[in-house]
Amino acid sequence: MREDWASQAADTIEHVVGLVRDRTVVPARAAAKAVVYGLLAGAFVAVATVLVVIAFFRGAFIVTGRVWGAYLWTGAILVIAGIVCWTRRAPRNRETSS
């Protein structure tokens, strides 16, 4: 009888520890992976964007033959991209806080 109680207690403790681990560690690990992979992807996208802008500038310089032409085209495209992003932004919630 005593051995049966000891094995039941051990099984219960093992079950509770497994349940706690499944409800705490597993979601925390998944969230940490999502944050790390998101930051890594963001860094890659930022570097790729800078390299694309540099490549476009170099190409515009080759095509126009003048530095101001490359600046003009690169600036125009970046301003247009900024305007597009500005128009697609979420509107502000206009609650009065007075």
Biopython code that builds the backbone (N, CA, C, O; Angstrom):
import numpy as np
from Bio.PDB.StructureBuilder import StructureBuilder

atoms = [
    (1, "MET", "N", (0.814, -1.184, 0.000)),
    (1, "MET", "CA", (0.000, 0.000, 0.000)),
    (1, "MET", "C", (0.863, 1.255, 0.000)),
    (1, "MET", "O", (0.546, 2.237, -0.671)),
    (2, "ARG", "N", (1.959, 1.217, 0.758)),
    (2, "ARG", "CA", (2.829, 2.385, 0.865)),
    (2, "ARG", "C", (3.501, 2.668, -0.482)),
    (2, "ARG", "O", (3.631, 3.832, -0.861)),
    (3, "GLU", "N", (3.929, 1.640, -1.208)),
    (3, "GLU", "CA", (4.568, 1.826, -2.507)),
    (3, "GLU", "C", (3.583, 2.421, -3.512)),
    (3, "GLU", "O", (3.969, 3.252, -4.334)),
    (4, "ASP", "N", (2.350, 2.018, -3.459)),
    (4, "ASP", "CA", (1.339, 2.537, -4.367)),
    (4, "ASP", "C", (1.128, 4.033, -4.135)),
    (4, "ASP", "O", (0.982, 4.793, -5.093)),
    (5, "TRP", "N", (1.112, 4.463, -2.866)),
    (5, "TRP", "CA", (0.942, 5.879, -2.541)),
    (5, "TRP", "C", (2.124, 6.692, -3.035)),
    (5, "TRP", "O", (1.936, 7.795, -3.548)),
    (6, "ALA", "N", (3.311, 6.188, -2.896)),
    (6, "ALA", "CA", (4.515, 6.897, -3.336)),
    (6, "ALA", "C", (4.534, 7.060, -4.853)),
    (6, "ALA", "O", (4.886, 8.128, -5.354)),
    (7, "SER", "N", (4.169, 6.037, -5.572)),
    (7, "SER", "CA", (4.162, 6.144, -7.036)),
    (7, "SER", "C", (3.046, 7.081, -7.499)),
    (7, "SER", "O", (3.220, 7.813, -8.474)),
    (8, "GLN", "N", (1.913, 7.066, -6.817)),
    (8, "GLN", "CA", (0.834, 7.996, -7.176)),
    (8, "GLN", "C", (1.256, 9.448, -6.922)),
    (8, "GLN", "O", (0.970, 10.333, -7.729)),
    (9, "ALA", "N", (1.929, 9.683, -5.811)),
    (9, "ALA", "CA", (2.394, 11.031, -5.497)),
    (9, "ALA", "C", (3.421, 11.482, -6.529)),
    (9, "ALA", "O", (3.384, 12.627, -6.980)),
    (10, "ALA", "N", (4.323, 10.607, -6.899)),
    (10, "ALA", "CA", (5.325, 10.952, -7.904)),
    (10, "ALA", "C", (4.668, 11.234, -9.254)),
    (10, "ALA", "O", (5.040, 12.185, -9.941)),
    (11, "ASP", "N", (3.699, 10.413, -9.631)),
    (11, "ASP", "CA", (2.985, 10.636, -10.892)),
    (11, "ASP", "C", (2.214, 11.952, -10.869)),
    (11, "ASP", "O", (2.186, 12.677, -11.864)),
    (12, "THR", "N", (1.594, 12.258, -9.745)),
    (12, "THR", "CA", (0.841, 13.511, -9.623)),
    (12, "THR", "C", (1.781, 14.715, -9.724)),
    (12, "THR", "O", (1.478, 15.685, -10.418)),
    (13, "ILE", "N", (2.905, 14.652, -9.040)),
    (13, "ILE", "CA", (3.873, 15.745, -9.105)),
    (13, "ILE", "C", (4.395, 15.904, -10.520)),
    (13, "ILE", "O", (4.517, 17.026, -11.014)),
    (14, "GLU", "N", (4.703, 14.794, -11.180)),
    (14, "GLU", "CA", (5.193, 14.850, -12.552)),
    (14, "GLU", "C", (4.137, 15.435, -13.486)),
    (14, "GLU", "O", (4.465, 16.208, -14.386)),
    (15, "HIS", "N", (2.880, 15.075, -13.278)),
    (15, "HIS", "CA", (1.788, 15.602, -14.094)),
    (15, "HIS", "C", (1.625, 17.115, -13.883)),
    (15, "HIS", "O", (1.458, 17.863, -14.846)),
    (16, "VAL", "N", (1.674, 17.556, -12.629)),
    (16, "VAL", "CA", (1.516, 18.978, -12.328)),
    (16, "VAL", "C", (2.682, 19.783, -12.899)),
    (16, "VAL", "O", (2.472, 20.854, -13.469)),
    (17, "VAL", "N", (3.883, 19.290, -12.754)),
    (17, "VAL", "CA", (5.047, 19.988, -13.297)),
    (17, "VAL", "C", (4.952, 20.066, -14.822)),
    (17, "VAL", "O", (5.244, 21.111, -15.403)),
    (18, "GLY", "N", (4.557, 18.994, -15.465)),
    (18, "GLY", "CA", (4.381, 18.997, -16.921)),
    (18, "GLY", "C", (3.295, 19.968, -17.359)),
    (18, "GLY", "O", (3.443, 20.662, -18.365)),
    (19, "LEU", "N", (2.207, 20.016, -16.604)),
    (19, "LEU", "CA", (1.113, 20.934, -16.917)),
    (19, "LEU", "C", (1.549, 22.392, -16.771)),
    (19, "LEU", "O", (1.238, 23.225, -17.622)),
    (20, "VAL", "N", (2.262, 22.690, -15.705)),
    (20, "VAL", "CA", (2.760, 24.053, -15.497)),
    (20, "VAL", "C", (3.743, 24.428, -16.592)),
    (20, "VAL", "O", (3.707, 25.547, -17.104)),
    (21, "ARG", "N", (4.616, 23.508, -16.953)),
    (21, "ARG", "CA", (5.579, 23.779, -18.019)),
    (21, "ARG", "C", (4.864, 24.033, -19.340)),
    (21, "ARG", "O", (5.229, 24.951, -20.074)),
    (22, "ASP", "N", (3.853, 23.232, -19.649)),
    (22, "ASP", "CA", (3.122, 23.406, -20.899)),
    (22, "ASP", "C", (2.381, 24.741, -20.957)),
    (22, "ASP", "O", (2.191, 25.301, -22.037)),
    (23, "ARG", "N", (1.970, 25.239, -19.820)),
    (23, "ARG", "CA", (1.206, 26.494, -19.801)),
    (23, "ARG", "C", (2.068, 27.733, -19.625)),
    (23, "ARG", "O", (1.582, 28.845, -19.830)),
    (24, "THR", "N", (3.327, 27.576, -19.253)),
    (24, "THR", "CA", (4.183, 28.746, -19.044)),
    (24, "THR", "C", (5.381, 28.763, -19.976)),
    (24, "THR", "O", (5.572, 29.727, -20.718)),
    (25, "VAL", "N", (6.178, 27.731, -19.950)),
    (25, "VAL", "CA", (7.438, 27.729, -20.695)),
    (25, "VAL", "C", (7.206, 27.645, -22.199)),
    (25, "VAL", "O", (7.871, 28.342, -22.965)),
    (26, "VAL", "N", (6.282, 26.811, -22.626)),
    (26, "VAL", "CA", (6.059, 26.632, -24.064)),
    (26, "VAL", "C", (5.566, 27.930, -24.716)),
    (26, "VAL", "O", (6.117, 28.316, -25.746)),
    (27, "PRO", "N", (4.551, 28.628, -24.166)),
    (27, "PRO", "CA", (4.160, 29.910, -24.788)),
    (27, "PRO", "C", (5.253, 30.976, -24.698)),
    (27, "PRO", "O", (5.418, 31.770, -25.623)),
    (28, "ALA", "N", (5.995, 30.998, -23.600)),
    (28, "ALA", "CA", (7.076, 31.982, -23.474)),
    (28, "ALA", "C", (8.162, 31.713, -24.503)),
    (28, "ALA", "O", (8.715, 32.651, -25.077)),
    (29, "ARG", "N", (8.470, 30.465, -24.741)),
    (29, "ARG", "CA", (9.472, 30.116, -25.749)),
    (29, "ARG", "C", (8.994, 30.512, -27.143)),
    (29, "ARG", "O", (9.774, 31.026, -27.946)),
    (30, "ALA", "N", (7.711, 30.275, -27.434)),
    (30, "ALA", "CA", (7.170, 30.648, -28.743)),
    (30, "ALA", "C", (7.182, 32.167, -28.919)),
    (30, "ALA", "O", (7.499, 32.662, -30.000)),
    (31, "ALA", "N", (6.842, 32.901, -27.873)),
    (31, "ALA", "CA", (6.857, 34.364, -27.960)),
    (31, "ALA", "C", (8.280, 34.879, -28.145)),
    (31, "ALA", "O", (8.508, 35.804, -28.925)),
    (32, "ALA", "N", (9.226, 34.295, -27.443)),
    (32, "ALA", "CA", (10.625, 34.719, -27.583)),
    (32, "ALA", "C", (11.136, 34.440, -28.994)),
    (32, "ALA", "O", (11.855, 35.259, -29.567)),
    (33, "LYS", "N", (10.772, 33.293, -29.554)),
    (33, "LYS", "CA", (11.173, 32.986, -30.933)),
    (33, "LYS", "C", (10.576, 33.991, -31.901)),
    (33, "LYS", "O", (11.257, 34.452, -32.817)),
    (34, "ALA", "N", (9.303, 34.337, -31.704)),
    (34, "ALA", "CA", (8.648, 35.296, -32.593)),
    (34, "ALA", "C", (9.333, 36.657, -32.518)),
    (34, "ALA", "O", (9.537, 37.304, -33.545)),
    (35, "VAL", "N", (9.687, 37.091, -31.327)),
    (35, "VAL", "CA", (10.360, 38.385, -31.175)),
    (35, "VAL", "C", (11.732, 38.356, -31.834)),
    (35, "VAL", "O", (12.091, 39.288, -32.554)),
    (36, "VAL", "N", (12.495, 37.310, -31.601)),
    (36, "VAL", "CA", (13.845, 37.225, -32.170)),
    (36, "VAL", "C", (13.789, 37.151, -33.691)),
    (36, "VAL", "O", (14.536, 37.853, -34.372)),
    (37, "TYR", "N", (12.911, 36.308, -34.230)),
    (37, "TYR", "CA", (12.818, 36.192, -35.684)),
    (37, "TYR", "C", (12.273, 37.477, -36.300)),
    (37, "TYR", "O", (12.686, 37.856, -37.396)),
    (38, "GLY", "N", (11.358, 38.146, -35.617)),
    (38, "GLY", "CA", (10.843, 39.415, -36.114)),
    (38, "GLY", "C", (11.912, 40.489, -36.159)),
    (38, "GLY", "O", (12.008, 41.228, -37.138)),
    (39, "LEU", "N", (12.722, 40.584, -35.105)),
    (39, "LEU", "CA", (13.815, 41.560, -35.099)),
    (39, "LEU", "C", (14.850, 41.232, -36.168)),
    (39, "LEU", "O", (15.372, 42.130, -36.829)),
    (40, "LEU", "N", (15.141, 39.960, -36.335)),
    (40, "LEU", "CA", (16.100, 39.550, -37.357)),
    (40, "LEU", "C", (15.584, 39.880, -38.752)),
    (40, "LEU", "O", (16.326, 40.399, -39.587)),
    (41, "ALA", "N", (14.322, 39.581, -39.001)),
    (41, "ALA", "CA", (13.733, 39.899, -40.308)),
    (41, "ALA", "C", (13.697, 41.407, -40.522)),
    (41, "ALA", "O", (13.947, 41.878, -41.631)),
    (42, "GLY", "N", (13.391, 42.164, -39.483)),
    (42, "GLY", "CA", (13.388, 43.623, -39.599)),
    (42, "GLY", "C", (14.763, 44.171, -39.934)),
    (42, "GLY", "O", (14.890, 45.092, -40.741)),
    (43, "ALA", "N", (15.790, 43.607, -39.318)),
    (43, "ALA", "CA", (17.155, 44.043, -39.616)),
    (43, "ALA", "C", (17.514, 43.729, -41.065)),
    (43, "ALA", "O", (18.115, 44.556, -41.751)),
    (44, "PHE", "N", (17.146, 42.535, -41.530)),
    (44, "PHE", "CA", (17.425, 42.174, -42.923)),
    (44, "PHE", "C", (16.693, 43.090, -43.888)),
    (44, "PHE", "O", (17.261, 43.504, -44.899)),
    (45, "VAL", "N", (15.448, 43.408, -43.594)),
    (45, "VAL", "CA", (14.666, 44.288, -44.474)),
    (45, "VAL", "C", (15.268, 45.692, -44.480)),
    (45, "VAL", "O", (15.335, 46.328, -45.532)),
    (46, "ALA", "N", (15.701, 46.179, -43.333)),
    (46, "ALA", "CA", (16.303, 47.515, -43.270)),
    (46, "ALA", "C", (17.585, 47.573, -44.094)),
    (46, "ALA", "O", (17.796, 48.520, -44.851)),
    (47, "VAL", "N", (18.435, 46.568, -43.950)),
    (47, "VAL", "CA", (19.688, 46.538, -44.720)),
    (47, "VAL", "C", (19.391, 46.407, -46.207)),
    (47, "VAL", "O", (20.021, 47.077, -47.026)),
    (48, "ALA", "N", (18.444, 45.559, -46.563)),
    (48, "ALA", "CA", (18.094, 45.395, -47.978)),
    (48, "ALA", "C", (17.535, 46.686, -48.560)),
    (48, "ALA", "O", (17.828, 47.025, -49.707)),
    (49, "THR", "N", (16.735, 47.408, -47.784)),
    (49, "THR", "CA", (16.184, 48.680, -48.264)),
    (49, "THR", "C", (17.286, 49.696, -48.517)),
    (49, "THR", "O", (17.275, 50.382, -49.539)),
    (50, "VAL", "N", (18.224, 49.799, -47.607)),
    (50, "VAL", "CA", (19.341, 50.736, -47.787)),
    (50, "VAL", "C", (20.154, 50.353, -49.019)),
    (50, "VAL", "O", (20.538, 51.222, -49.801)),
    (51, "LEU", "N", (20.417, 49.071, -49.196)),
    (51, "LEU", "CA", (21.198, 48.637, -50.359)),
    (51, "LEU", "C", (20.456, 48.891, -51.670)),
    (51, "LEU", "O", (21.077, 49.246, -52.672)),
    (52, "VAL", "N", (19.139, 48.714, -51.675)),
    (52, "VAL", "CA", (18.356, 48.980, -52.888)),
    (52, "VAL", "C", (18.378, 50.468, -53.214)),
    (52, "VAL", "O", (18.508, 50.841, -54.380)),
    (53, "VAL", "N", (18.252, 51.322, -52.202)),
    (53, "VAL", "CA", (18.300, 52.763, -52.443)),
    (53, "VAL", "C", (19.679, 53.167, -52.972)),
    (53, "VAL", "O", (19.774, 53.983, -53.890)),
    (54, "ILE", "N", (20.728, 52.612, -52.410)),
    (54, "ILE", "CA", (22.082, 52.915, -52.893)),
    (54, "ILE", "C", (22.254, 52.446, -54.335)),
    (54, "ILE", "O", (22.813, 53.164, -55.163)),
    (55, "ALA", "N", (21.771, 51.240, -54.631)),
    (55, "ALA", "CA", (21.881, 50.722, -55.999)),
    (55, "ALA", "C", (21.082, 51.579, -56.972)),
    (55, "ALA", "O", (21.535, 51.839, -58.086)),
    (56, "PHE", "N", (19.897, 52.019, -56.559)),
    (56, "PHE", "CA", (19.104, 52.883, -57.425)),
    (56, "PHE", "C", (19.813, 54.206, -57.671)),
    (56, "PHE", "O", (19.829, 54.712, -58.792)),
    (57, "PHE", "N", (20.399, 54.762, -56.614)),
    (57, "PHE", "CA", (21.133, 56.026, -56.763)),
    (57, "PHE", "C", (22.295, 55.866, -57.734)),
    (57, "PHE", "O", (22.513, 56.715, -58.598)),
    (58, "ARG", "N", (23.034, 54.780, -57.589)),
    (58, "ARG", "CA", (24.172, 54.549, -58.498)),
    (58, "ARG", "C", (23.686, 54.383, -59.938)),
    (58, "ARG", "O", (24.281, 54.916, -60.874)),
    (59, "GLY", "N", (22.585, 53.628, -60.099)),
    (59, "GLY", "CA", (22.024, 53.462, -61.441)),
    (59, "GLY", "C", (21.524, 54.766, -62.020)),
    (59, "GLY", "O", (21.709, 55.031, -63.208)),
    (60, "ALA", "N", (20.889, 55.588, -61.191)),
    (60, "ALA", "CA", (20.407, 56.889, -61.672)),
    (60, "ALA", "C", (21.579, 57.787, -62.049)),
    (60, "ALA", "O", (21.488, 58.557, -63.005)),
    (61, "PHE", "N", (22.664, 57.696, -61.315)),
    (61, "PHE", "CA", (23.849, 58.487, -61.666)),
    (61, "PHE", "C", (24.422, 58.040, -63.006)),
    (61, "PHE", "O", (24.836, 58.868, -63.817)),
    (62, "ILE", "N", (24.445, 56.730, -63.234)),
    (62, "ILE", "CA", (24.970, 56.211, -64.508)),
    (62, "ILE", "C", (24.073, 56.644, -65.663)),
    (62, "ILE", "O", (24.566, 57.029, -66.724)),
    (63, "VAL", "N", (22.747, 56.583, -65.459)),
    (63, "VAL", "CA", (21.815, 56.928, -66.530)),
    (63, "VAL", "C", (21.839, 58.424, -66.820)),
    (63, "VAL", "O", (21.901, 58.822, -67.983)),
    (64, "THR", "N", (21.790, 59.262, -65.781)),
    (64, "THR", "CA", (21.722, 60.708, -66.000)),
    (64, "THR", "C", (23.091, 61.320, -66.271)),
    (64, "THR", "O", (23.194, 62.305, -67.001)),
    (65, "GLY", "N", (24.133, 60.753, -65.696)),
    (65, "GLY", "CA", (25.472, 61.294, -65.883)),
    (65, "GLY", "C", (25.778, 62.479, -64.982)),
    (65, "GLY", "O", (26.882, 63.024, -65.022)),
    (66, "ARG", "N", (24.821, 62.876, -64.183)),
    (66, "ARG", "CA", (25.015, 64.008, -63.277)),
    (66, "ARG", "C", (24.533, 63.613, -61.882)),
    (66, "ARG", "O", (23.560, 62.876, -61.721)),
    (67, "VAL", "N", (25.245, 64.127, -60.884)),
    (67, "VAL", "CA", (24.894, 63.795, -59.505)),
    (67, "VAL", "C", (23.541, 64.385, -59.139)),
    (67, "VAL", "O", (22.749, 63.734, -58.456)),
    (68, "TRP", "N", (23.261, 65.612, -59.583)),
    (68, "TRP", "CA", (21.997, 66.227, -59.191)),
    (68, "TRP", "C", (20.815, 65.464, -59.784)),
    (68, "TRP", "O", (19.740, 65.421, -59.185)),
    (69, "GLY", "N", (21.008, 64.866, -60.950)),
    (69, "GLY", "CA", (19.933, 64.059, -61.542)),
    (69, "GLY", "C", (19.644, 62.816, -60.701)),
    (69, "GLY", "O", (18.488, 62.433, -60.522)),
    (70, "ALA", "N", (20.704, 62.190, -60.189)),
    (70, "ALA", "CA", (20.524, 61.019, -59.331)),
    (70, "ALA", "C", (19.830, 61.409, -58.036)),
    (70, "ALA", "O", (18.935, 60.709, -57.563)),
    (71, "TYR", "N", (20.256, 62.551, -57.459)),
    (71, "TYR", "CA", (19.598, 63.031, -56.242)),
    (71, "TYR", "C", (18.131, 63.359, -56.514)),
    (71, "TYR", "O", (17.266, 63.069, -55.687)),
    (72, "LEU", "N", (17.849, 63.960, -57.664)),
    (72, "LEU", "CA", (16.478, 64.329, -58.010)),
    (72, "LEU", "C", (15.593, 63.096, -58.121)),
    (72, "LEU", "O", (14.513, 63.056, -57.532)),
    (73, "TRP", "N", (16.037, 62.091, -58.870)),
    (73, "TRP", "CA", (15.227, 60.895, -59.049)),
    (73, "TRP", "C", (15.069, 60.108, -57.752)),
    (73, "TRP", "O", (13.973, 59.655, -57.424)),
    (74, "THR", "N", (16.154, 59.951, -57.028)),
    (74, "THR", "CA", (16.086, 59.211, -55.755)),
    (74, "THR", "C", (15.195, 59.946, -54.764)),
    (74, "THR", "O", (14.358, 59.328, -54.106)),
    (75, "GLY", "N", (15.367, 61.250, -54.654)),
    (75, "GLY", "CA", (14.533, 62.037, -53.756)),
    (75, "GLY", "C", (13.074, 61.994, -54.138)),
    (75, "GLY", "O", (12.210, 61.876, -53.270)),
    (76, "ALA", "N", (12.782, 62.088, -55.433)),
    (76, "ALA", "CA", (11.397, 62.057, -55.897)),
    (76, "ALA", "C", (10.735, 60.727, -55.552)),
    (76, "ALA", "O", (9.594, 60.699, -55.092)),
    (77, "ILE", "N", (11.442, 59.643, -55.771)),
    (77, "ILE", "CA", (10.856, 58.330, -55.470)),
    (77, "ILE", "C", (10.649, 58.161, -53.970)),
    (77, "ILE", "O", (9.628, 57.620, -53.545)),
    (78, "LEU", "N", (11.602, 58.615, -53.165)),
    (78, "LEU", "CA", (11.444, 58.494, -51.716)),
    (78, "LEU", "C", (10.324, 59.391, -51.195)),
    (78, "LEU", "O", (9.606, 59.008, -50.271)),
    (79, "VAL", "N", (10.167, 60.583, -51.778)),
    (79, "VAL", "CA", (9.067, 61.463, -51.375)),
    (79, "VAL", "C", (7.727, 60.832, -51.758)),
    (79, "VAL", "O", (6.785, 60.869, -50.966)),
    (80, "ILE", "N", (7.627, 60.265, -52.936)),
    (80, "ILE", "CA", (6.388, 59.603, -53.350)),
    (80, "ILE", "C", (6.085, 58.411, -52.437)),
    (80, "ILE", "O", (4.935, 58.194, -52.054)),
    (81, "ALA", "N", (7.115, 57.645, -52.093)),
    (81, "ALA", "CA", (6.904, 56.519, -51.164)),
    (81, "ALA", "C", (6.442, 57.031, -49.799)),
    (81, "ALA", "O", (5.584, 56.413, -49.169)),
    (82, "GLY", "N", (6.996, 58.146, -49.338)),
    (82, "GLY", "CA", (6.558, 58.732, -48.082)),
    (82, "GLY", "C", (5.122, 59.206, -48.135)),
    (82, "GLY", "O", (4.372, 59.026, -47.176)),
    (83, "ILE", "N", (4.726, 59.818, -49.258)),
    (83, "ILE", "CA", (3.339, 60.267, -49.406)),
    (83, "ILE", "C", (2.388, 59.084, -49.405)),
    (83, "ILE", "O", (1.326, 59.142, -48.786)),
    (84, "VAL", "N", (2.758, 58.011, -50.092)),
    (84, "VAL", "CA", (1.908, 56.813, -50.103)),
    (84, "VAL", "C", (1.762, 56.244, -48.697)),
    (84, "VAL", "O", (0.661, 55.883, -48.281)),
    (85, "CYS", "N", (2.864, 56.163, -47.968)),
    (85, "CYS", "CA", (2.788, 55.663, -46.582)),
    (85, "CYS", "C", (1.955, 56.591, -45.714)),
    (85, "CYS", "O", (1.202, 56.121, -44.861)),
    (86, "TRP", "N", (2.071, 57.894, -45.912)),
    (86, "TRP", "CA", (1.319, 58.862, -45.115)),
    (86, "TRP", "C", (-0.183, 58.738, -45.371)),
    (86, "TRP", "O", (-0.981, 58.845, -44.440)),
    (87, "THR", "N", (-0.569, 58.515, -46.622)),
    (87, "THR", "CA", (-1.995, 58.397, -46.921)),
    (87, "THR", "C", (-2.573, 57.071, -46.438)),
    (87, "THR", "O", (-3.783, 56.974, -46.233)),
    (88, "ARG", "N", (-1.748, 56.058, -46.253)),
    (88, "ARG", "CA", (-2.233, 54.748, -45.805)),
    (88, "ARG", "C", (-2.202, 54.586, -44.291)),
    (88, "ARG", "O", (-2.589, 53.537, -43.778)),
    (89, "ARG", "N", (-1.752, 55.597, -43.575)),
    (89, "ARG", "CA", (-1.661, 55.491, -42.117)),
    (89, "ARG", "C", (-3.052, 55.424, -41.502)),
    (89, "ARG", "O", (-4.036, 55.850, -42.106)),
    (90, "ALA", "N", (-3.113, 54.888, -40.306)),
    (90, "ALA", "CA", (-4.386, 54.784, -39.589)),
    (90, "ALA", "C", (-4.759, 56.157, -39.041)),
    (90, "ALA", "O", (-3.903, 56.864, -38.508)),
    (91, "PRO", "N", (-6.022, 56.539, -39.167)),
    (91, "PRO", "CA", (-6.420, 57.841, -38.637)),
    (91, "PRO", "C", (-6.350, 57.858, -37.115)),
    (91, "PRO", "O", (-6.537, 56.835, -36.456)),
    (92, "ARG", "N", (-6.081, 59.024, -36.581)),
    (92, "ARG", "CA", (-5.990, 59.196, -35.140)),
    (92, "ARG", "C", (-7.369, 59.182, -34.525)),
    (92, "ARG", "O", (-8.332, 59.642, -35.140)),
    (93, "ASN", "N", (-7.473, 58.663, -33.328)),
    (93, "ASN", "CA", (-8.733, 58.688, -32.597)),
    (93, "ASN", "C", (-8.912, 60.096, -32.041)),
    (93, "ASN", "O", (-8.095, 60.533, -31.229)),
    (94, "ARG", "N", (-9.927, 60.804, -32.440)),
    (94, "ARG", "CA", (-10.093, 62.213, -32.090)),
    (94, "ARG", "C", (-11.022, 62.380, -30.885)),
    (94, "ARG", "O", (-12.111, 62.942, -31.000)),
    (95, "GLU", "N", (-10.584, 61.894, -29.752)),
    (95, "GLU", "CA", (-11.346, 62.097, -28.522)),
    (95, "GLU", "C", (-10.831, 63.347, -27.838)),
    (95, "GLU", "O", (-9.624, 63.584, -27.783)),
    (96, "THR", "N", (-11.735, 64.132, -27.327)),
    (96, "THR", "CA", (-11.316, 65.323, -26.592)),
    (96, "THR", "C", (-11.012, 64.928, -25.163)),
    (96, "THR", "O", (-11.812, 64.253, -24.516)),
    (97, "SER", "N", (-9.867, 65.344, -24.673)),
    (97, "SER", "CA", (-9.450, 64.975, -23.333)),
    (97, "SER", "C", (-9.504, 66.163, -22.375)),
    (97, "SER", "O", (-8.783, 66.182, -21.377)),
    (98, "SER", "N", (-10.352, 67.154, -22.664)),
    (98, "SER", "CA", (-10.425, 68.313, -21.766)),
    (98, "SER", "C", (-11.481, 68.171, -20.713)),
    (98, "SER", "O", (-11.656, 69.069, -19.889)),
]
sb = StructureBuilder()
sb.init_structure("model")
sb.init_model(0)
sb.init_chain("A")
sb.init_seg("    ")
for serial, (resi, resn, name, xyz) in enumerate(atoms, 1):
    if name == "N":
        sb.init_residue(resn, " ", resi, " ")
    sb.init_atom(name, np.array(xyz, "f"), 0.0, 1.0, " ", f" {name:<3s}", serial, name[0])
structure = sb.get_structure()
